[in-house]
């Protein structure tokens, strides 16, 4: 395993993230020696959604207003229904996602996470996946939606659902190790 202590990843989230879609990538990245910060517009902590009800709280490391794409090597957008819907309405969150896409740094989104990316206006011609209910939204944004476990197109890495997290995590870590 490479020494990743200098690598830093931002996980951007709000209340209502799908618990496994934040915790699984966070643990996999940390186990690979990569520093992870949970970023939110809220101080303190954010509350996850665990399949059918509220889940655990996760500590927020840094406020969205205090970070920029230059501070990190990659951005991770967990899904959940509420979380991406809140993020896509936050101009600072959309601007951060846009900056990451334009920077060429990896942007990894799982399940409903790509909703925030739709708002960037930068998906035309990109091949992506997501939870199936977003396929029309992604196509309307100009993306080529495919039903695959993980899709890596340029600097975008996307997956469909919690069952795809192992492949998602492996692809993100392999990309950071290149």
N, C-alpha and C positions, 0 to 999 in steps of 0.2 A: 504494500500500500504506500502511496506517495504521502509526503508530508504536506498536509493541507492547512497547516495552522495559519497561514497568511490568507487563506480564502475566507470570504465572508458572504453569506447569503441572507437576504431579507425575505421574510415571509409576511406579506401584507394581508391583513385581515381585519374584520370587524366582528361584532357579536353575531352568532348564528352560523359560524363556519362548521362544516362537517368535521367532527372531532378527529376521525381517523385520517382525514385528508390534510390536516395540519400536523398532528402528532407523528404519523408515520414518516413523512419526509424529514421532519425536524430531527427525529431520532436517527434515521439513516444517515443524514448529513453529519450530525454530531459524531456518530460512530465512525465515520470516515475522517474525522479530525477537522471538520469544517465548522467555523464559527457561524452560528445562526442567531439572528435577532428577529423577534416578533415585533412587527411594526403595525401601529393602528393610529387612528385619529383620537382614540380614547386613552386616558392614563389609567394606570393600575392593572386591570386585566380585562380580557374578553372572554365571553362564555361560548362554549361550543355547543353544537347540536349533535346528539349521539343517536342516530337512526330515527327514533320516533319521539324523543323528548330532550330537554336541556341536558347537556353533559357537564364536563368539568370546565373550570376556568383556567386560562393560560395567562401568565404574566406578560405584560407588554414591556418590551425592552426599550423601545424608542418611539417617540411620537412622529407621525407621518410628516408633520410640518418641519421637523428638524433633520430630515434625511434627503439625500439625492442619489441618483443612479451611480454617480462617481464613487460613492462610499462602499459599493458592494460589487461582487462578481456575478451575482445572479439574483433573480426575483422569482419567488414562488407564490402562486395564487391558489389557495385551497378553495374548494367549492362549498357546498351547502347552498340552500336556496336564498336565505336571508343575506348572508355575507356578501356575495357578489352583487346582489341587487343594491345593497347600501353603497358598496365601493364604486359602482358605475355611476352613481349620482354625485360622487365626491370629486370635484374638479382637480384637487391635489392628487388623489389616487390615480385618476386617469392620466394626469400629466406625468406622474412617476412611471406608470406603465409605458406610456409613449416614449419617455426618455430611455427606458431600458431597451425597448424594441429598436429604437434608432441607434443606440450605442453598439448593437451587435452582441451584447451580453445575453446569456441564456435567460429566457422567460419561460417558466414552467407552470402550466395551469391544468388543474384536474377537475373533472365533472362539470359543475356550473362555473368554475373559475374563469373560463374564457369570456364570460359576459363582460367583465371589466375590459378585456382586450378589444371587444367589439367597439366600445366607445372611443378607442384611439383613432379609428379610421384608417388603420395601417394593416388590415388583414387581406386586402385584395390580392388574389393570386396565391395565397398561402394555403397549404394543405394542413388540415387540423382535424382533431376529434374532440369530443365532449360528451356529456350526458346526452342521449339521443334527443331529448326535448329541445336542445339548443341548435340542432342542425339547420333548421330554417333560418334562425337568426344569424348564424355564421355564414350561411350561403348568401343571405341578403347583404352581409357585410363584405362579400366578395371572396370569401374563403371557399376552398374545395373541402367539404366535409366528408370524412371517411369513417367507417366503423371499424376501428382497430384499437388494440390494447394500448399502444403508445405510438405517437407520431412525432417525428423530429424533422422539422422543416426550417432550415436556416437556424435562427436562434430561438425558435419556438418549439417547445416540447409540451405535448398535450396528451391527456389520458381521459378515459370515459367515466370511471367509477372507482369506488374503493377497492374492488376486486383487482384493479389494474395497478395498485400502488407499488407492488414489488418491481414491476417493469418500469414504471414511472421513476421510482427512486434510483434504480440502477442506471437508467439513461441519463438522468440529471447528474449523478456522481461521475459517470464516465465522461460526460461532457466537461465537467469542471476539472477533471484530471488531464484533459488534452492540453 
